Amino acid sequence: MVEGRSCLPAEIRNGLETLKKRRLERMRLSAQKDTGDNPAMAARSGGDSLRTPANCGVRLHANNVTAGLPSTSSAQNNNPFAKRKVDKFNMSNLEWIDNIPECPVYCPTKEEFEDPIAYIQKISPVASKYGICKIVAPVSASVPAGVVLMKEQPGFKFMTRVQPLRLAEWAEDDTVTFFMSGRKYTFRDYERMANKVFSKKYSSASCLPARYVEEEFWREISSGKMDFVEYACDVDGSAFSSSPRDQLGKSNWNLKNFSRLPSSVLRLLQTPIPGVTDPMLYIGMLFSMFAWHVEDHYLYSINYHHCGAFKTWYGIPGDAAPGFEKVASQYVYNKDILTGDGEDAAFDVLLGKTTMFPPNILLDHNVPVYKAVQKPGEFVITFPRSYHSGFSHGFNCGEAVNFAIGDWFPLGSLASKRYALLNRTPFLAHEELLCRSAMLLSHKLSDPETVNSEHPYTQYCVKSSFVRLMRLQRRTRSLLAKMGSQIYYKSKMYSNLSCSMCRRDCYVTHVSCGCTFDPICLHHGRKS
């Protein structure tokens, strides 16, 4: 999953390197003192019990970044951290924060907790209307995330992305980029760094009220003094313990196994996809953010909060996604950065996952927004086509993975069409997943022992999506036959064929001719 781009103007890059060299000796001299001070740390986690002295390396601190940059006016104009007033976002009054209602919170029993997919299907009719919901686990992890990442996985290190803490005009000369920091941390190193930043800002080592931190976040990115934060996102790995004594780790809610549960559509994929079928870690600090985005292929997502400070989430119901994209195209993005018209152009920019703007602009244009404050031990579910964003209240560690059940197919088909329209390479072979799911459903319905094993709405979504696909295939092949095309049936199915014109997967049928071996999907059959 792409999140952001790792590039900077050359002069800024050189300035940052100069700053690193100047601060390196100072950081080394202070490392011994820092280790011996043993200060109280904010947002404790299991990693705190491992007190191995470690130097976190050179760090970029707020308000010191520009010290190593050239002082020319062009450098100032290109400073990726410089805040400016953005008139399109009115941040003078933050009372709108209280106008965002909470999303539903569910507390399953241990019996309900046994089957995650069945439980999500049970709450979905209500919860999906909010776009996001929280699930409070009835069992807890007995092995802390810090212990898992430092003892069960020795040598675990990760890189961070630098996130400028500012709003942007979202014009050709003013966008936001998240870029790689170039530094590697251990879990403990990053925790120490993040908690120092928290303590320096608030002179406190304890968690602050969620409402207060929410207001602080929006003030900070609009007019505050912090230039940036570091966020470790999309880190390969898992903090669920492999210990047989860990109740959560050996449950079906262990995200390492979630996408491969018996009722999960993604178990049918032939090749694992990092971040989609395999979980990724998200290790954050005060005000590190995940920008507005929708999951790849409009999939479900599940996020578990392992340890540390809270996270604030904002979610948009899936059926309000067109309204969200309309607001983005008309009131967030300037026309000069859109490569087309309407919502599809905004969707294309949103795929970059660096767009952060206050939710009040959505409320002002009647797009519903809901909020969740996620705490350790809680899951957050995002439903198909639900745009969401959020930020951390301090050091924390979360983990997320995608999943799909049968009711996802209609929206998955819509996502595939949009990718084709934008000529984006899909992550999933949607056509293949649909056909494999339909075949399995057919077998279940013909077996008296499994005829009632599938949820009725799931059955309907799989059947109707498959019928639409087959009707398209039949209609188009008939037209091609009338035009003189010959139809060949092959016993071997190719799971990796994609259309050379729009990149759709061609699992059932593709068109080819004698002058080229590149496959073409039936959506272009007559034209080609």
C-alpha positions in Angstrom: 0.0 0.0 0.0 1.5 3.4 -1.3 1.4 6.1 1.1 3.1 9.2 0.0 6.2 9.8 -2.1 9.8 9.8 -0.9 11.3 12.8 -2.7 12.5 16.3 -1.8 13.9 19.3 -3.7 17.7 18.9 -4.0 18.5 22.0 -1.9 16.3 20.9 0.9 17.8 17.5 0.8 21.3 19.0 1.0 20.2 21.3 3.9 18.9 18.3 5.9 22.1 16.4 5.4 24.1 19.5 6.6 21.8 19.6 9.7 22.3 16.0 10.4 26.1 16.4 10.4 25.9 19.4 12.7 23.7 17.6 15.2 25.3 14.2 15.1 28.1 15.0 17.6 25.7 16.8 19.9 23.3 13.8 19.9 26.2 11.4 20.6 27.4 13.5 23.5 23.9 13.6 25.0 23.1 9.9 24.5 24.9 8.8 27.7 23.1 11.4 29.7 19.7 10.6 28.2 20.2 6.9 29.0 21.1 7.6 32.6 18.3 10.1 33.3 15.6 7.4 33.1 12.7 9.9 32.7 9.1 9.0 33.1 7.7 8.0 29.7 4.4 8.8 28.2 2.2 6.1 26.6 3.8 3.1 28.2 4.0 -0.2 26.3 5.6 -3.6 26.8 8.8 -2.2 25.3 9.4 -0.1 28.4 10.5 -3.1 30.4 13.4 -3.6 28.0 15.8 -0.9 29.2 18.7 -1.5 26.8 20.5 1.8 26.3 20.1 2.8 22.7 20.9 5.9 20.7 18.0 6.8 18.4 20.4 8.4 15.9 20.1 11.8 14.4 16.6 13.3 14.7 15.0 16.3 13.1 13.3 18.4 15.8 10.6 20.9 15.4 11.6 24.4 14.4 15.2 23.4 13.8 14.8 21.9 10.3 15.2 25.2 8.4 18.5 26.0 10.3 20.5 23.9 7.9 18.7 25.1 4.8 19.9 27.8 2.4 18.3 31.2 3.3 17.4 32.1 -0.3 13.8 33.0 -1.0 13.4 30.0 -3.3 14.4 27.7 -0.5 11.8 29.3 1.7 9.1 29.0 -0.9 10.0 25.3 -1.3 10.2 24.5 2.4 7.9 21.5 2.8 7.4 22.3 6.5 6.5 26.0 6.2 2.9 26.7 7.5 0.7 29.2 5.7 -2.8 30.4 6.2 -5.2 28.4 4.0 -8.4 30.4 3.6 -10.4 27.5 2.3 -10.1 25.8 5.7 -11.6 28.0 8.4 -9.7 27.0 11.6 -10.5 30.0 13.7 -13.3 28.2 15.5 -13.0 24.5 16.4 -16.5 24.1 17.9 -17.3 21.8 15.0 -15.3 19.1 16.9 -18.3 18.6 19.2 -20.7 18.2 16.3 -19.1 15.0 15.1 -21.0 12.0 16.6 -19.4 8.9 17.9 -19.5 5.7 15.8 -21.0 2.5 17.3 -19.1 0.5 19.9 -19.6 -3.3 20.2 -18.7 -5.6 23.0 -19.0 -9.2 21.9 -19.2 -12.0 24.4 -16.5 -14.7 24.3 -18.8 -17.0 22.4 -19.5 -14.3 19.8 -15.8 -13.6 19.6 -15.1 -17.1 18.4 -16.1 -16.3 14.8 -15.0 -12.9 13.6 -16.6 -12.9 10.2 -19.9 -14.1 11.5 -19.9 -11.3 14.2 -19.0 -8.6 11.7 -21.8 -9.8 9.4 -24.2 -9.7 12.4 -23.4 -6.0 13.2 -22.9 -4.9 9.6 -26.5 -3.8 8.8 -26.2 -1.1 11.5 -22.5 -0.5 11.8 -21.9 0.0 8.0 -24.2 3.0 8.0 -21.4 4.8 10.0 -18.5 3.8 7.9 -16.5 2.7 10.9 -17.1 1.0 14.3 -15.2 -0.1 17.3 -15.1 -3.6 18.7 -13.9 -4.1 22.3 -12.2 -7.5 22.6 -13.4 -9.7 25.5 -9.9 -11.2 25.8 -6.6 -9.5 26.0 -3.0 -10.2 24.9 -0.8 -11.6 27.7 2.4 -10.8 25.8 2.9 -7.0 25.2 3.6 -5.8 21.7 7.0 -4.4 22.8 8.1 -7.9 24.0 6.9 -9.5 20.8 8.8 -7.0 18.6 12.0 -7.0 20.6 12.2 -10.6 22.0 10.1 -12.8 19.8 11.4 -11.0 16.7 15.0 -10.0 17.5 16.6 -7.6 15.0 13.2 -6.0 14.2 13.8 -2.5 12.9 11.8 -0.1 10.8 12.1 3.1 8.8 9.8 6.2 9.3 8.2 8.7 7.1 8.4 12.4 7.8 5.0 14.0 7.8 4.9 17.8 7.6 2.4 19.2 10.1 0.6 21.7 8.0 -2.4 22.3 5.8 -1.9 22.8 2.1 -3.7 24.8 -0.6 -3.6 21.6 -2.7 -2.6 23.7 -5.7 0.2 23.1 -8.3 2.7 25.0 -6.1 1.5 23.8 -2.7 0.8 20.1 -1.9 1.9 17.9 0.9 4.4 15.0 0.6 5.3 12.3 3.1 8.9 11.3 2.5 11.2 8.7 4.0 13.4 9.8 6.9 16.3 7.6 6.0 16.6 6.4 9.6 16.0 3.0 11.2 14.6 2.5 14.6 14.1 -0.4 17.0 10.8 -0.4 18.7 12.4 0.9 21.9 14.4 3.6 20.2 11.3 5.0 18.5 9.3 4.9 21.8 12.0 6.9 23.6 12.1 9.5 20.8 8.3 9.8 20.6 7.9 10.1 24.4 10.6 12.8 24.6 8.7 14.9 22.0 5.5 14.4 24.0 7.1 15.4 27.3 8.8 18.4 25.8 5.6 19.8 24.4 3.3 19.1 27.4 5.7 18.8 30.3 3.8 15.7 31.2 4.3 11.9 30.9 0.6 11.0 31.1 -2.2 10.8 28.5 -4.2 13.9 28.0 -8.0 14.1 27.4 -9.0 13.0 23.9 -11.1 16.1 23.2 -8.1 18.3 24.2 -5.7 16.5 22.0 -8.1 16.6 19.1 -8.3 20.4 19.3 -4.5 20.6 19.7 -3.9 18.5 16.5 -6.0 20.8 14.3 -4.4 23.9 15.9 -1.0 22.5 15.4 -1.3 21.7 11.7 -3.0 25.0 11.0 -0.8 27.4 13.0 1.4 25.5 15.5 5.1 25.5 16.0 5.9 21.8 15.3 7.2 21.4 11.8 6.8 17.6 11.4 6.5 14.2 13.0 7.9 10.8 12.1 5.4 7.9 11.4 6.3 4.3 10.9 3.5 3.1 8.6 3.2 0.1 6.4 5.9 -1.8 8.3 6.0 -5.5 7.5 5.3 -7.7 10.5 2.9 -8.4 13.3 2.9 -7.7 17.1 0.5 -10.6 17.9 2.4 -13.2 20.0 3.1 -16.7 18.8 2.9 -17.9 22.4 0.3 -20.7 23.0 -0.5 -19.0 26.3 -1.6 -15.7 24.7 -5.4 -15.7 24.5 -5.7 -13.1 21.8 -2.8 -14.4 19.8 -4.3 -17.8 19.4 -7.8 -16.5 18.7 -9.3 -16.0 15.2 -8.8 -12.3 15.7 -5.0 -12.6 15.3 -4.6 -10.5 12.2 -1.8 -12.7 10.9 -4.6 -15.2 10.1 -7.6 -13.0 9.6 -7.7 -12.8 5.8 -7.4 -16.5 5.5 -10.4 -17.4 7.7 -12.8 -19.9 6.2 -15.4 -17.2 5.3 -12.9 -14.7 4.0 -12.9 -14.1 0.2 -9.2 -13.2 0.2 -8.2 -16.7 1.2 -8.8 -17.6 -2.4 -5.9 -15.4 -3.6 -3.0 -17.5 -5.0 -0.3 -15.0 -3.9 -0.1 -13.1 -0.6 -0.2 -9.3 -0.8 1.6 -7.3 2.0 -0.8 -5.1 3.8 -3.8 -6.7 2.1 -3.6 -10.4 3.0 -0.7 -10.0 5.5 -0.9 -7.4 8.3 1.3 -4.4 8.6 2.3 -2.4 11.7 1.7 1.3 12.3 3.9 2.8 15.0 3.1 6.4 15.7 3.9 9.4 17.9 2.0 12.6 18.9 0.1 14.0 15.9 1.4 11.3 13.4 -1.5 11.0 11.0 -3.1 8.7 8.4 -4.6 11.0 5.7 -8.0 10.7 4.1 -8.2 7.5 2.0 -10.3 4.6 1.1 -9.0 1.0 1.2 -7.6 -0.5 -1.9 -10.4 -2.1 -4.0 -12.9 -0.7 -1.4 -12.0 -3.6 0.9 -12.9 -3.9 4.5 -10.1 -3.2 7.0 -9.5 -4.2 10.6 -7.1 -2.3 12.8 -6.0 -3.5 16.3 -4.5 -1.1 18.9 -1.7 -3.0 20.6 -0.4 -0.4 23.0 0.2 3.2 23.8 -1.7 6.4 23.4 -5.2 6.7 21.9 -6.0 7.3 18.2 -8.8 9.5 16.9 -10.5 8.2 13.8 -12.9 10.0 11.4 -15.1 7.9 9.1 -17.5 8.5 6.2 -20.2 5.9 5.4 -19.6 4.1 2.1 -22.7 5.4 0.5 -21.5 9.0 1.2 -18.2 8.4 -0.7 -19.4 10.2 -3.8 -20.3 13.3 -1.7 -16.9 13.1 0.0 -15.1 13.0 -3.4 -17.3 15.9 -4.7 -16.3 18.1 -1.7 -12.7 17.2 -2.3 -12.8 18.0 -6.0 -14.7 21.3 -5.5 -13.5 22.7 -2.1 -10.1 21.0 -1.3 -8.2 20.5 -4.6 -7.4 23.3 -7.0 -8.2 22.5 -10.6 -4.6 22.7 -11.7 -3.7 19.5 -9.8 -6.6 17.4 -11.1 -6.0 15.4 -14.3 -9.7 15.3 -15.2 -13.1 16.4 -14.1 -15.3 15.5 -11.2 -15.0 12.8 -8.5 -12.8 10.4 -10.5 -10.1 13.1 -10.7 -10.3 13.7 -6.9 -10.2 9.9 -6.4 -7.0 9.7 -8.3 -5.3 12.3 -6.1 -6.7 10.7 -2.9 -5.0 7.5 -3.8 -1.7 9.2 -2.9 -2.9 9.1 0.8 -1.3 12.4 1.7 -4.5 14.6 1.8 -5.4 15.8 5.2 -8.1 18.4 5.8 -10.5 19.2 8.7 -13.8 17.3 8.7 -15.8 20.5 9.2 -15.7 21.2 5.5 -17.5 17.9 5.0 -20.1 18.8 7.6 -20.7 22.1 5.9 -21.6 20.3 2.7 -23.9 17.7 4.4 -21.4 14.8 4.2 -21.8 12.7 7.4 -18.7 12.2 9.5 -18.4 9.9 12.6 -15.6 9.7 15.1 -13.9 6.9 17.1 -11.3 7.2 19.9 -9.5 3.9 19.8 -7.8 2.6 22.9 -5.5 -0.3 23.5 -7.3 -3.6 23.2 -9.9 -2.3 20.7 -10.4 -3.1 17.1 -11.6 -0.6 14.5 -13.5 -1.9 11.4 -13.8 0.2 8.3 -16.4 -0.8 5.8 -16.2 -1.0 2.0 -15.8 2.4 0.3 -15.6 4.2 3.7 -13.1 7.1 3.6 -11.3 7.5 6.9 -8.5 9.5 8.5 -7.1 10.1 11.9 -4.1 10.8 14.1 -2.3 9.5 17.2 -2.3 11.1 20.7 1.2 10.0 21.5 3.4 6.9 21.1 1.4 3.9 20.1 1.5 0.7 18.0 -1.3 -0.6 15.8 -1.7 -3.3 13.3 -4.0 -3.6 10.3 -5.0 -5.9 7.5 -7.7 -6.0 4.8 -10.4 -8.6 4.4 -13.5 -9.2 2.3 -16.7 -11.2 2.5 -19.3 -11.9 -0.2 -21.2 -8.6 0.3 -18.0 -6.8 -0.9 -18.2 -7.9 -4.5 -20.6 -5.2 -5.9 -18.3 -2.5 -4.5 -15.2 -4.4 -5.5 -16.5 -4.4 -9.1 -17.0 -0.6 -8.9 -13.5 -0.1 -7.7 -12.1 -2.3 -10.5 -14.0 -0.1 -13.0 -12.4 3.1 -11.5 -8.9 1.6 -11.6 -9.4 0.7 -15.3 -10.7 4.2 -16.0 -7.6 5.8 -14.4 -5.3 3.1 -15.9 -4.2 2.1 -12.4 -2.8 -1.4 -11.8 -5.1 -3.3 -9.5 -3.9 -5.2 -6.5 -6.5 -7.9 -6.8 -7.8 -10.1 -9.6 -11.4 -9.2 -9.0 -12.8 -11.4 -11.8 -10.9 -14.4 -10.5 -12.0 -13.9 -6.9 -15.6 -13.6 -8.0 -15.5 -16.8 -10.2 -13.8 -18.8 -7.5 -16.3 -17.6 -4.9 -19.2 -18.5 -7.1 -17.9 -22.0 -7.7 -17.5 -22.6 -4.0 -21.0 -21.2 -3.3 -22.4 -23.5 -5.9 -20.8 -26.5 -4.2 -22.1 -25.5 -0.8 -25.6 -25.0 -2.1 -25.6 -28.4 -3.7 -24.5 -30.1 -0.4 -27.3 -30.6 2.2 -24.8 -30.3 5.0 -23.6 -26.8 3.9 -26.6 -25.4 2.1 -27.3 -23.0 4.9 -23.8 -22.2 5.9 -23.6 -18.9 3.9 -25.2 -15.6 5.1 -28.2 -14.9 2.8 -27.0 -11.4 1.8 -23.6 -12.8 1.0 -25.2 -15.4 -1.2 -27.2 -12.7 -3.0 -24.1 -10.5 -3.6 -22.0 -13.3 -5.0 -24.8 -14.6 -7.2 -25.9 -11.2 -8.6 -22.3 -10.1 -9.3 -21.4 -13.4 -11.0 -24.6 -13.3 -13.1 -23.7 -9.7 -14.3 -20.2 -10.8 -15.2 -21.5 -13.8 -17.2 -24.1 -11.7 -19.0 -21.4 -9.3 -20.1 -19.3 -12.2 -21.3 -22.1 -13.8 -23.2 -23.3 -10.5 -24.8 -19.8 -9.4 -25.9 -18.7 -12.7 -27.2 -21.8 -12.9 -29.3 -21.0 -9.5 -30.8 -17.4 -10.5 -31.5 -18.5 -13.7 -33.1 -20.8 -11.8 -35.5 -17.8 -9.7 -36.4 -15.9 -12.8 -37.5 -13.9 -13.6 -34.3 -13.2 -17.2 -33.4 -13.6 -18.5 -29.9 -11.2 -20.9 -28.4 -11.5 -22.7 -25.1 -8.4 -23.5 -23.1 -8.2 -26.0 -20.3 -5.5 -24.1 -18.5 -6.6 -20.9 -16.8 -4.1 -18.1 -16.5 -4.5 -16.2 -13.2 -2.1 -13.3 -14.0 -3.4 -12.1 -17.4 -4.3 -8.4 -17.4 -5.7 -6.2 -20.2 -3.0 -4.3 -22.0 -5.3 -1.3 -22.4 -6.9 -0.8 -19.0 -5.1 -3.4 -16.8 -8.2 -5.3 -15.7 -7.7 -8.9 -15.0 -8.8 -11.2 -17.8 -9.6 -14.4 -15.9 -12.6 -15.7 -18.0 -12.0 -14.4 -21.5 -9.6 -12.2 -23.4 -9.3 -11.1 -26.9 -6.1 -11.5 -29.0 -5.1 -11.3 -32.6 -2.4 -12.5 -34.9 -0.4 -9.2 -34.9 0.0 -9.0 -31.1 0.2 -11.3 -28.1 -1.1 -8.7 -25.6 -4.4 -9.6 -24.1 -7.4 -7.3 -24.3 -10.4 -7.5 -22.0 -14.0 -7.7 -23.4 -14.6 -4.1 -22.4 -12.6 -3.1 -25.4 -13.4 -6.1 -27.6 -15.4 -4.3 -30.4 -13.3 -1.3 -30.4 -10.0 -3.2 -30.8 
